[in-house]
Amino acid sequence: MNQSRYSIPFFMHPRADMDLTSLESCIDSQHPKIYVDMTAGEFLDERLMELGLKKK
């Protein structure tokens, strides 16, 4: 690439009660389910604890 480009971060998070369960149509023997079912709020809490920004 011979042209400069700019990056602008965009941060967002869905409602805390948003279900993040894997879609059944995306799971099969070649693509097994690898993520635990949780809500967006549970995911955010987990990440904040991992980063040390929130206590248990």
C-alpha distance matrix in Angstrom:
0.0 3.8 5.6 7.9 9.5 13.0 15.0 18.6 20.9 23.5 26.6 29.4 32.2 34.6 38.3 40.0 42.1 39.1 39.6 36.7 38.5 36.5 37.2 39.7 37.8 34.9 37.3 38.8 39.8 36.3 34.7 37.4 37.6 36.1 36.3 39.5 40.5 40.3 39.8 37.0 39.5 40.3 36.6 36.0 39.2 38.2 34.8 36.5 39.1 36.5 34.9 38.3 38.3 41.2 44.4 46.0
3.8 0.0 3.8 6.8 9.7 13.3 16.0 19.6 22.3 25.1 28.4 31.3 34.3 36.8 40.5 42.4 44.6 41.7 42.4 39.6 41.6 39.8 40.5 43.1 41.3 38.4 40.9 42.5 43.5 40.0 38.4 41.0 41.1 39.5 39.6 42.7 43.7 43.2 42.6 39.6 41.9 42.9 39.3 38.4 41.6 40.7 37.2 38.7 41.4 38.9 37.0 40.3 40.1 43.2 46.5 48.3
5.6 3.8 0.0 3.8 6.5 10.1 13.2 16.5 19.6 22.3 25.7 28.7 31.9 34.4 38.0 40.0 42.3 39.5 40.5 37.9 40.2 38.6 39.3 42.2 40.4 37.7 40.3 42.2 43.5 40.2 38.3 40.8 40.5 39.0 38.7 41.6 42.4 41.7 40.7 37.6 39.8 41.0 37.6 36.5 39.7 39.1 35.6 36.9 39.8 37.6 35.5 38.8 38.2 41.3 44.7 46.6
7.9 6.8 3.8 0.0 3.8 7.0 10.2 13.5 16.6 19.6 23.0 26.1 29.4 32.2 35.7 37.6 40.1 37.6 38.8 36.3 38.8 37.5 38.4 41.5 40.1 37.3 39.8 42.0 43.3 40.1 38.0 40.2 39.6 37.9 37.3 40.0 40.7 39.7 38.7 35.4 37.3 38.7 35.2 33.9 37.0 36.6 33.0 34.0 36.9 34.8 32.5 35.7 35.0 38.2 41.6 43.7
9.5 9.7 6.5 3.8 0.0 3.8 6.8 10.1 13.2 16.0 19.4 22.5 25.8 28.5 32.0 34.0 36.5 33.9 35.2 32.8 35.4 34.3 35.2 38.4 37.0 34.4 37.0 39.3 40.9 37.9 35.5 37.6 36.8 35.1 34.3 37.0 37.5 36.4 35.2 31.8 33.8 35.3 32.0 30.6 33.8 33.5 30.0 31.0 34.1 32.2 30.0 33.2 32.4 35.3 38.9 40.8
13.0 13.3 10.1 7.0 3.8 0.0 3.8 6.6 10.0 12.9 16.3 19.5 23.0 25.8 29.2 31.2 33.9 31.6 33.1 30.9 33.8 33.1 34.1 37.5 36.5 33.8 36.5 39.1 40.8 38.0 35.3 37.1 35.9 34.2 33.0 35.3 35.7 34.3 32.8 29.4 31.1 32.8 29.6 27.9 31.0 31.1 27.5 28.2 31.5 29.8 27.4 30.5 29.4 32.3 35.9 38.0
15.0 16.0 13.2 10.2 6.8 3.8 0.0 3.8 6.4 9.5 12.8 16.1 19.4 22.3 25.8 27.6 30.3 28.0 29.6 27.4 30.3 29.7 31.0 34.4 33.6 30.9 33.5 36.2 38.0 35.4 32.5 34.0 32.7 30.9 29.5 31.7 32.0 30.6 29.1 25.7 27.4 29.0 25.8 24.1 27.3 27.3 23.8 24.6 27.9 26.3 24.0 27.1 26.0 28.8 32.4 34.4
18.6 19.6 16.5 13.5 10.1 6.6 3.8 0.0 3.8 6.5 9.9 13.1 16.7 19.7 22.9 24.9 27.7 25.7 27.6 25.8 29.0 28.8 30.1 33.7 33.2 30.8 33.3 36.3 38.4 36.0 32.9 34.2 32.4 30.7 28.9 30.8 30.7 28.9 27.1 23.5 25.0 26.9 24.0 22.0 25.2 25.7 22.3 22.8 26.3 25.2 22.8 25.7 24.1 26.8 30.5 32.5
20.9 22.3 19.6 16.6 13.2 10.0 6.4 3.8 0.0 3.8 6.5 10.0 13.3 16.6 19.8 21.5 24.4 22.5 24.4 22.5 25.8 25.9 27.5 31.1 30.9 28.4 30.8 33.9 36.0 33.8 30.5 31.5 29.5 27.6 25.6 27.3 27.3 25.3 23.6 19.9 21.3 23.2 20.3 18.2 21.4 21.9 18.5 19.0 22.6 21.6 19.3 22.3 20.7 23.2 26.9 28.8
23.5 25.1 22.3 19.6 16.0 12.9 9.5 6.5 3.8 0.0 3.8 6.7 10.2 13.2 16.5 18.5 21.2 19.3 21.5 20.0 23.4 23.8 25.2 28.9 28.8 26.7 29.2 32.5 34.9 33.0 29.6 30.3 28.1 26.6 24.3 25.6 25.2 23.1 20.9 17.3 18.8 21.0 18.4 16.4 19.8 20.7 17.7 18.2 21.9 21.4 19.5 22.3 20.4 22.4 26.1 27.7
26.6 28.4 25.7 23.0 19.4 16.3 12.8 9.9 6.5 3.8 0.0 3.8 7.0 10.5 13.5 15.1 18.1 16.6 18.9 17.5 21.1 22.0 23.8 27.5 27.9 25.8 28.0 31.5 33.8 32.3 28.7 29.0 26.4 24.7 22.1 23.0 22.5 20.1 17.8 14.1 15.2 17.5 15.0 12.8 16.1 17.3 14.4 14.8 18.5 18.4 16.6 19.3 17.2 18.9 22.6 24.1
29.4 31.3 28.7 26.1 22.5 19.5 16.1 13.1 10.0 6.7 3.8 0.0 3.7 6.8 9.9 11.8 14.7 13.1 15.7 14.9 18.6 19.8 21.5 25.2 25.9 24.1 26.4 30.0 32.6 31.4 27.7 27.8 25.0 23.7 20.7 21.3 20.2 17.6 15.0 11.3 12.6 15.3 13.3 11.2 14.7 16.3 14.2 14.7 18.4 18.7 17.5 20.0 17.7 18.6 22.1 23.2
32.2 34.3 31.9 29.4 25.8 23.0 19.4 16.7 13.3 10.2 7.0 3.7 0.0 3.8 6.7 8.3 11.1 9.7 12.4 11.8 15.6 17.4 19.2 22.9 24.0 22.5 24.4 28.1 30.8 29.9 26.1 25.8 22.7 21.5 18.3 18.3 17.0 14.1 11.3 7.6 9.0 11.8 10.2 8.4 11.9 13.7 12.3 13.0 16.4 17.1 16.6 18.8 16.6 16.9 20.1 20.6
34.6 36.8 34.4 32.2 28.5 25.8 22.3 19.7 16.6 13.2 10.5 6.8 3.8 0.0 3.8 6.3 8.2 6.5 9.5 9.9 13.6 15.7 17.1 20.8 22.0 21.0 23.0 26.8 29.7 29.2 25.5 25.0 21.8 21.2 17.8 17.6 15.5 12.7 9.5 6.4 8.3 11.4 10.6 9.8 13.0 14.9 14.3 15.3 18.3 19.3 19.4 21.4 19.2 18.9 21.7 21.7
38.3 40.5 38.0 35.7 32.0 29.2 25.8 22.9 19.8 16.5 13.5 9.9 6.7 3.8 0.0 3.8 5.5 5.4 9.1 10.8 14.2 17.0 18.4 21.8 23.4 22.8 24.6 28.3 31.3 31.3 27.5 26.6 23.2 22.8 19.2 18.2 15.7 12.5 8.8 6.7 7.2 10.8 11.2 10.4 12.8 15.3 15.5 16.0 18.6 20.3 20.6 22.0 19.6 18.6 21.1 20.8
40.0 42.4 40.0 37.6 34.0 31.2 27.6 24.9 21.5 18.5 15.1 11.8 8.3 6.3 3.8 0.0 3.8 5.6 8.5 10.2 13.4 16.6 18.6 21.7 23.9 23.1 24.3 28.0 30.7 30.9 27.1 25.8 22.2 21.4 17.7 16.1 13.7 10.1 6.5 5.0 3.9 7.4 8.8 8.3 9.8 12.4 13.4 13.7 15.9 17.9 18.6 19.7 17.5 15.9 18.0 17.3
42.1 44.6 42.3 40.1 36.5 33.9 30.3 27.7 24.4 21.2 18.1 14.7 11.1 8.2 5.5 3.8 0.0 3.8 6.2 9.1 11.6 15.1 16.7 19.5 21.9 21.7 22.7 26.3 29.2 29.8 26.2 24.6 21.0 20.9 17.2 15.3 12.3 9.1 5.6 6.2 6.2 8.5 10.4 11.1 12.3 14.4 15.9 16.8 18.5 20.3 21.6 22.7 20.8 18.9 20.5 19.2
39.1 41.7 39.5 37.6 33.9 31.6 28.0 25.7 22.5 19.3 16.6 13.1 9.7 6.5 5.4 5.6 3.8 0.0 3.8 6.3 9.3 12.3 13.6 16.7 18.7 18.4 19.8 23.6 26.6 26.9 23.3 22.2 18.8 18.8 15.4 14.2 11.2 8.7 5.4 5.4 7.6 9.6 10.2 11.3 13.5 15.0 15.9 17.4 19.4 20.6 21.8 23.5 21.8 20.5 22.4 21.3
39.6 42.4 40.5 38.8 35.2 33.1 29.6 27.6 24.4 21.5 18.9 15.7 12.4 9.5 9.1 8.5 6.2 3.8 0.0 3.8 5.7 9.0 10.5 13.3 15.7 15.5 16.5 20.2 23.2 23.8 20.2 18.8 15.4 15.8 12.6 11.3 7.9 6.3 4.6 6.5 9.1 9.7 10.1 12.4 14.3 14.9 16.3 18.4 19.9 20.7 22.4 24.3 23.2 21.7 23.2 21.6
36.7 39.6 37.9 36.3 32.8 30.9 27.4 25.8 22.5 20.0 17.5 14.9 11.8 9.9 10.8 10.2 9.1 6.3 3.8 0.0 3.8 6.4 8.8 12.0 14.1 13.1 14.1 17.8 20.6 20.8 17.1 15.9 12.5 12.6 9.4 9.0 6.4 5.7 5.3 6.3 9.7 9.6 8.7 11.5 13.8 13.5 14.4 17.1 18.6 18.7 20.6 22.8 22.1 21.1 22.7 21.3
38.5 41.6 40.2 38.8 35.4 33.8 30.3 29.0 25.8 23.4 21.1 18.6 15.6 13.6 14.2 13.4 11.6 9.3 5.7 3.8 0.0 3.8 6.3 8.8 11.6 10.8 11.1 14.8 17.6 18.3 14.8 13.2 9.8 10.7 8.1 7.5 4.7 6.2 7.6 9.7 12.7 11.8 11.2 14.5 16.3 15.5 16.8 19.8 20.7 20.6 22.9 25.2 24.9 23.6 24.8 22.9
36.5 39.8 38.6 37.5 34.3 33.1 29.7 28.8 25.9 23.8 22.0 19.8 17.4 15.7 17.0 16.6 15.1 12.3 9.0 6.4 3.8 0.0 3.8 6.3 8.5 7.1 7.7 11.4 14.4 14.7 11.2 10.2 7.2 8.8 7.4 8.4 7.1 9.5 11.1 12.5 15.8 14.8 13.5 16.8 18.9 17.6 18.4 21.7 22.7 22.0 24.3 26.9 26.8 26.0 27.3 25.6
37.2 40.5 39.3 38.4 35.2 34.1 31.0 30.1 27.5 25.2 23.8 21.5 19.2 17.1 18.4 18.6 16.7 13.6 10.5 8.8 6.3 3.8 0.0 3.8 5.4 5.4 7.0 10.6 14.1 14.6 11.5 11.2 9.3 11.8 11.0 12.0 10.3 12.6 13.6 15.1 18.5 17.9 16.8 19.9 22.1 21.1 21.9 25.1 26.3 25.7 27.8 30.4 30.2 29.4 30.8 29.1
39.7 43.1 42.2 41.5 38.4 37.5 34.4 33.7 31.1 28.9 27.5 25.2 22.9 20.8 21.8 21.7 19.5 16.7 13.3 12.0 8.8 6.3 3.8 0.0 3.8 5.3 5.3 8.1 11.7 13.1 10.7 10.1 8.9 12.2 12.3 13.2 11.8 14.7 16.3 18.3 21.4 20.5 19.6 23.0 24.9 23.6 24.7 28.0 28.8 28.1 30.5 33.0 33.1 32.1 33.2 31.2
37.8 41.3 40.4 40.1 37.0 36.5 33.6 33.2 30.9 28.8 27.9 25.9 24.0 22.0 23.4 23.9 21.9 18.7 15.7 14.1 11.6 8.5 5.4 3.8 0.0 3.8 5.6 7.8 11.6 12.2 10.2 11.0 10.8 14.1 14.6 16.2 15.1 17.7 19.0 20.4 23.8 23.2 21.9 25.0 27.3 26.1 26.7 30.1 31.2 30.2 32.3 35.1 35.1 34.5 35.8 34.1
34.9 38.4 37.7 37.3 34.4 33.8 30.9 30.8 28.4 26.7 25.8 24.1 22.5 21.0 22.8 23.1 21.7 18.4 15.5 13.1 10.8 7.1 5.4 5.3 3.8 0.0 3.8 6.7 10.2 10.0 7.2 8.5 8.4 11.2 12.1 14.3 13.9 16.6 18.1 19.1 22.6 21.8 20.0 23.1 25.5 23.9 24.2 27.7 28.8 27.5 29.5 32.5 32.7 32.3 33.8 32.2
37.3 40.9 40.3 39.8 37.0 36.5 33.5 33.3 30.8 29.2 28.0 26.4 24.4 23.0 24.6 24.3 22.7 19.8 16.5 14.1 11.1 7.7 7.0 5.3 5.6 3.8 0.0 3.8 7.1 7.9 5.4 5.3 5.8 9.3 10.9 13.0 13.1 16.4 18.6 20.1 23.3 21.9 20.3 23.7 25.7 23.7 24.4 28.0 28.6 27.2 29.7 32.5 33.0 32.4 33.5 31.6
38.8 42.5 42.2 42.0 39.3 39.1 36.2 36.3 33.9 32.5 31.5 30.0 28.1 26.8 28.3 28.0 26.3 23.6 20.2 17.8 14.8 11.4 10.6 8.1 7.8 6.7 3.8 0.0 3.8 5.5 5.0 5.5 7.9 11.2 13.6 15.7 16.3 19.7 22.2 23.8 26.9 25.3 23.8 27.2 29.0 26.8 27.5 31.2 31.5 30.0 32.5 35.3 36.1 35.5 36.4 34.4
39.8 43.5 43.5 43.3 40.9 40.8 38.0 38.4 36.0 34.9 33.8 32.6 30.8 29.7 31.3 30.7 29.2 26.6 23.2 20.6 17.6 14.4 14.1 11.7 11.6 10.2 7.1 3.8 0.0 3.8 5.5 5.7 9.1 11.8 14.9 17.1 18.3 21.9 24.7 26.3 29.3 27.3 25.7 29.2 30.7 28.2 28.9 32.6 32.6 30.8 33.5 36.2 37.4 36.9 37.5 35.5
36.3 40.0 40.2 40.1 37.9 38.0 35.4 36.0 33.8 33.0 32.3 31.4 29.9 29.2 31.3 30.9 29.8 26.9 23.8 20.8 18.3 14.7 14.6 13.1 12.2 10.0 7.9 5.5 3.8 0.0 3.8 6.1 9.8 11.7 15.0 17.8 19.3 22.6 25.2 26.3 29.4 27.6 25.5 28.8 30.6 27.9 28.2 32.0 32.2 30.1 32.5 35.5 36.7 36.5 37.5 35.8
34.7 38.4 38.3 38.0 35.5 35.3 32.5 32.9 30.5 29.6 28.7 27.7 26.1 25.5 27.5 27.1 26.2 23.3 20.2 17.1 14.8 11.2 11.5 10.7 10.2 7.2 5.4 5.0 5.5 3.8 0.0 3.8 6.7 8.6 11.6 14.6 16.0 19.1 21.5 22.5 25.7 24.0 21.8 25.0 27.0 24.5 24.7 28.4 28.8 26.8 29.2 32.2 33.2 33.0 34.1 32.5
37.4 41.0 40.8 40.2 37.6 37.1 34.0 34.2 31.5 30.3 29.0 27.8 25.8 25.0 26.6 25.8 24.6 22.2 18.8 15.9 13.2 10.2 11.2 10.1 11.0 8.5 5.3 5.5 5.7 6.1 3.8 0.0 3.8 6.2 9.3 11.8 13.5 16.9 19.8 21.2 24.0 21.9 20.2 23.7 25.1 22.5 23.2 27.0 27.0 25.2 27.9 30.6 31.7 31.2 31.9 30.0
37.6 41.1 40.5 39.6 36.8 35.9 32.7 32.4 29.5 28.1 26.4 25.0 22.7 21.8 23.2 22.2 21.0 18.8 15.4 12.5 9.8 7.2 9.3 8.9 10.8 8.4 5.8 7.9 9.1 9.8 6.7 3.8 0.0 3.8 6.0 8.2 9.7 13.1 16.1 17.7 20.4 18.3 16.7 20.2 21.6 19.2 20.1 23.8 23.8 22.4 25.1 27.7 28.7 27.9 28.7 26.7
36.1 39.5 39.0 37.9 35.1 34.2 30.9 30.7 27.6 26.6 24.7 23.7 21.5 21.2 22.8 21.4 20.9 18.8 15.8 12.6 10.7 8.8 11.8 12.2 14.1 11.2 9.3 11.2 11.8 11.7 8.6 6.2 3.8 0.0 3.8 6.9 9.6 12.4 15.5 16.7 19.1 16.7 14.7 18.1 19.3 16.5 17.3 21.0 20.8 19.0 21.8 24.5 25.7 25.1 25.9 24.1
36.3 39.6 38.7 37.3 34.3 33.0 29.5 28.9 25.6 24.3 22.1 20.7 18.3 17.8 19.2 17.7 17.2 15.4 12.6 9.4 8.1 7.4 11.0 12.3 14.6 12.1 10.9 13.6 14.9 15.0 11.6 9.3 6.0 3.8 0.0 3.8 6.5 8.8 11.8 13.0 15.3 12.9 11.0 14.6 15.8 13.2 14.3 17.9 17.9 16.6 19.4 21.9 22.7 22.0 22.8 21.0
39.5 42.7 41.6 40.0 37.0 35.3 31.7 30.8 27.3 25.6 23.0 21.3 18.3 17.6 18.2 16.1 15.3 14.2 11.3 9.0 7.5 8.4 12.0 13.2 16.2 14.3 13.0 15.7 17.1 17.8 14.6 11.8 8.2 6.9 3.8 0.0 3.8 6.3 9.9 11.9 13.6 10.8 9.9 13.7 14.2 12.0 13.9 17.2 16.8 16.2 19.3 21.2 22.0 20.6 21.0 18.8
40.5 43.7 42.4 40.7 37.5 35.7 32.0 30.7 27.3 25.2 22.5 20.2 17.0 15.5 15.7 13.7 12.3 11.2 7.9 6.4 4.7 7.1 10.3 11.8 15.1 13.9 13.1 16.3 18.3 19.3 16.0 13.5 9.7 9.6 6.5 3.8 0.0 3.8 7.2 10.0 11.9 9.6 9.6 13.3 14.1 12.8 14.9 17.8 17.9 18.0 20.8 22.6 22.7 21.1 21.7 19.4
40.3 43.2 41.7 39.7 36.4 34.3 30.6 28.9 25.3 23.1 20.1 17.6 14.1 12.7 12.5 10.1 9.1 8.7 6.3 5.7 6.2 9.5 12.6 14.7 17.7 16.6 16.4 19.7 21.9 22.6 19.1 16.9 13.1 12.4 8.8 6.3 3.8 0.0 3.8 6.7 8.1 6.0 6.6 10.1 10.8 10.3 12.5 15.0 15.4 16.0 18.6 20.2 19.8 18.0 18.9 16.8
39.8 42.6 40.7 38.7 35.2 32.8 29.1 27.1 23.6 20.9 17.8 15.0 11.3 9.5 8.8 6.5 5.6 5.4 4.6 5.3 7.6 11.1 13.6 16.3 19.0 18.1 18.6 22.2 24.7 25.2 21.5 19.8 16.1 15.5 11.8 9.9 7.2 3.8 0.0 3.8 5.3 5.2 6.3 8.7 10.0 10.7 12.5 14.3 15.5 16.7 18.6 20.1 19.0 17.3 18.7 17.0
37.0 39.6 37.6 35.4 31.8 29.4 25.7 23.5 19.9 17.3 14.1 11.3 7.6 6.4 6.7 5.0 6.2 5.4 6.5 6.3 9.7 12.5 15.1 18.3 20.4 19.1 20.1 23.8 26.3 26.3 22.5 21.2 17.7 16.7 13.0 11.9 10.0 6.7 3.8 0.0 3.8 5.5 5.0 6.1 8.6 9.8 10.6 12.2 14.2 15.3 16.5 18.3 16.9 15.7 17.8 16.9
39.5 41.9 39.8 37.3 33.8 31.1 27.4 25.0 21.3 18.8 15.2 12.6 9.0 8.3 7.2 3.9 6.2 7.6 9.1 9.7 12.7 15.8 18.5 21.4 23.8 22.6 23.3 26.9 29.3 29.4 25.7 24.0 20.4 19.1 15.3 13.6 11.9 8.1 5.3 3.8 0.0 3.8 5.4 5.1 6.2 8.6 9.9 10.5 12.3 14.2 15.4 16.5 14.7 13.0 14.8 14.0
40.3 42.9 41.0 38.7 35.3 32.8 29.0 26.9 23.2 21.0 17.5 15.3 11.8 11.4 10.8 7.4 8.5 9.6 9.7 9.6 11.8 14.8 17.9 20.5 23.2 21.8 21.9 25.3 27.3 27.6 24.0 21.9 18.3 16.7 12.9 10.8 9.6 6.0 5.2 5.5 3.8 0.0 3.8 5.5 5.1 6.2 8.7 9.9 10.6 12.3 14.3 15.3 14.4 12.4 13.5 12.0
36.6 39.3 37.6 35.2 32.0 29.6 25.8 24.0 20.3 18.4 15.0 13.3 10.2 10.6 11.2 8.8 10.4 10.2 10.1 8.7 11.2 13.5 16.8 19.6 21.9 20.0 20.3 23.8 25.7 25.5 21.8 20.2 16.7 14.7 11.0 9.9 9.6 6.6 6.3 5.0 5.4 3.8 0.0 3.8 5.5 5.1 6.3 8.7 10.0 10.6 12.4 14.3 13.7 12.6 14.3 13.4
36.0 38.4 36.5 33.9 30.6 27.9 24.1 22.0 18.2 16.4 12.8 11.2 8.4 9.8 10.4 8.3 11.1 11.3 12.4 11.5 14.5 16.8 19.9 23.0 25.0 23.1 23.7 27.2 29.2 28.8 25.0 23.7 20.2 18.1 14.6 13.7 13.3 10.1 8.7 6.1 5.1 5.5 3.8 0.0 3.8 5.4 5.2 6.1 8.6 9.8 10.6 12.2 10.8 10.1 12.6 12.6
39.2 41.6 39.7 37.0 33.8 31.0 27.3 25.2 21.4 19.8 16.1 14.7 11.9 13.0 12.8 9.8 12.3 13.5 14.3 13.8 16.3 18.9 22.1 24.9 27.3 25.5 25.7 29.0 30.7 30.6 27.0 25.1 21.6 19.3 15.8 14.2 14.1 10.8 10.0 8.6 6.2 5.1 5.5 3.8 0.0 3.8 5.5 5.2 6.2 8.6 9.9 10.5 9.3 7.4 9.2 8.9
38.2 40.7 39.1 36.6 33.5 31.1 27.3 25.7 21.9 20.7 17.3 16.3 13.7 14.9 15.3 12.4 14.4 15.0 14.9 13.5 15.5 17.6 21.1 23.6 26.1 23.9 23.7 26.8 28.2 27.9 24.5 22.5 19.2 16.5 13.2 12.0 12.8 10.3 10.7 9.8 8.6 6.2 5.1 5.4 3.8 0.0 3.8 5.5 5.2 6.2 8.7 9.9 10.1 8.7 10.0 9.2
34.8 37.2 35.6 33.0 30.0 27.5 23.8 22.3 18.5 17.7 14.4 14.2 12.3 14.3 15.5 13.4 15.9 15.9 16.3 14.4 16.8 18.4 21.9 24.7 26.7 24.2 24.4 27.5 28.9 28.2 24.7 23.2 20.1 17.3 14.3 13.9 14.9 12.5 12.5 10.6 9.9 8.7 6.3 5.2 5.5 3.8 0.0 3.8 5.4 5.0 6.2 8.6 8.6 8.8 11.1 11.5
36.5 38.7 36.9 34.0 31.0 28.2 24.6 22.8 19.0 18.2 14.8 14.7 13.0 15.3 16.0 13.7 16.8 17.4 18.4 17.1 19.8 21.7 25.1 28.0 30.1 27.7 28.0 31.2 32.6 32.0 28.4 27.0 23.8 21.0 17.9 17.2 17.8 15.0 14.3 12.2 10.5 9.9 8.7 6.1 5.2 5.5 3.8 0.0 3.8 5.5 5.1 6.2 5.1 5.4 8.4 9.8
39.1 41.4 39.8 36.9 34.1 31.5 27.9 26.3 22.6 21.9 18.5 18.4 16.4 18.3 18.6 15.9 18.5 19.4 19.9 18.6 20.7 22.7 26.3 28.8 31.2 28.8 28.6 31.5 32.6 32.2 28.8 27.0 23.8 20.8 17.9 16.8 17.9 15.4 15.5 14.2 12.3 10.6 10.0 8.6 6.2 5.2 5.4 3.8 0.0 3.8 5.4 5.0 5.8 4.8 6.0 7.0
36.5 38.9 37.6 34.8 32.2 29.8 26.3 25.2 21.6 21.4 18.4 18.7 17.1 19.3 20.3 17.9 20.3 20.6 20.7 18.7 20.6 22.0 25.7 28.1 30.2 27.5 27.2 30.0 30.8 30.1 26.8 25.2 22.4 19.0 16.6 16.2 18.0 16.0 16.7 15.3 14.2 12.3 10.6 9.8 8.6 6.2 5.0 5.5 3.8 0.0 3.8 5.5 7.7 8.2 9.4 10.2
34.9 37.0 35.5 32.5 30.0 27.4 24.0 22.8 19.3 19.5 16.6 17.5 16.6 19.4 20.6 18.6 21.6 21.8 22.4 20.6 22.9 24.3 27.8 30.5 32.3 29.5 29.7 32.5 33.5 32.5 29.2 27.9 25.1 21.8 19.4 19.3 20.8 18.6 18.6 16.5 15.4 14.3 12.4 10.6 9.9 8.7 6.2 5.1 5.4 3.8 0.0 3.8 5.5 7.7 10.0 12.0
38.3 40.3 38.8 35.7 33.2 30.5 27.1 25.7 22.3 22.3 19.3 20.0 18.8 21.4 22.0 19.7 22.7 23.5 24.3 22.8 25.2 26.9 30.4 33.0 35.1 32.5 32.5 35.3 36.2 35.5 32.2 30.6 27.7 24.5 21.9 21.2 22.6 20.2 20.1 18.3 16.5 15.3 14.3 12.2 10.5 9.9 8.6 6.2 5.0 5.5 3.8 0.0 3.8 5.6 7.1 9.8
38.3 40.1 38.2 35.0 32.4 29.4 26.0 24.1 20.7 20.4 17.2 17.7 16.6 19.2 19.6 17.5 20.8 21.8 23.2 22.1 24.9 26.8 30.2 33.1 35.1 32.7 33.0 36.1 37.4 36.7 33.2 31.7 28.7 25.7 22.7 22.0 22.7 19.8 19.0 16.9 14.7 14.4 13.7 10.8 9.3 10.1 8.6 5.1 5.8 7.7 5.5 3.8 0.0 3.8 7.0 10.1
41.2 43.2 41.3 38.2 35.3 32.3 28.8 26.8 23.2 22.4 18.9 18.6 16.9 18.9 18.6 15.9 18.9 20.5 21.7 21.1 23.6 26.0 29.4 32.1 34.5 32.3 32.4 35.5 36.9 36.5 33.0 31.2 27.9 25.1 22.0 20.6 21.1 18.0 17.3 15.7 13.0 12.4 12.6 10.1 7.4 8.7 8.8 5.4 4.8 8.2 7.7 5.6 3.8 0.0 3.8 6.7
44.4 46.5 44.7 41.6 38.9 35.9 32.4 30.5 26.9 26.1 22.6 22.1 20.1 21.7 21.1 18.0 20.5 22.4 23.2 22.7 24.8 27.3 30.8 33.2 35.8 33.8 33.5 36.4 37.5 37.5 34.1 31.9 28.7 25.9 22.8 21.0 21.7 18.9 18.7 17.8 14.8 13.5 14.3 12.6 9.2 10.0 11.1 8.4 6.0 9.4 10.0 7.1 7.0 3.8 0.0 3.8
46.0 48.3 46.6 43.7 40.8 38.0 34.4 32.5 28.8 27.7 24.1 23.2 20.6 21.7 20.8 17.3 19.2 21.3 21.6 21.3 22.9 25.6 29.1 31.2 34.1 32.2 31.6 34.4 35.5 35.8 32.5 30.0 26.7 24.1 21.0 18.8 19.4 16.8 17.0 16.9 14.0 12.0 13.4 12.6 8.9 9.2 11.5 9.8 7.0 10.2 12.0 9.8 10.1 6.7 3.8 0.0
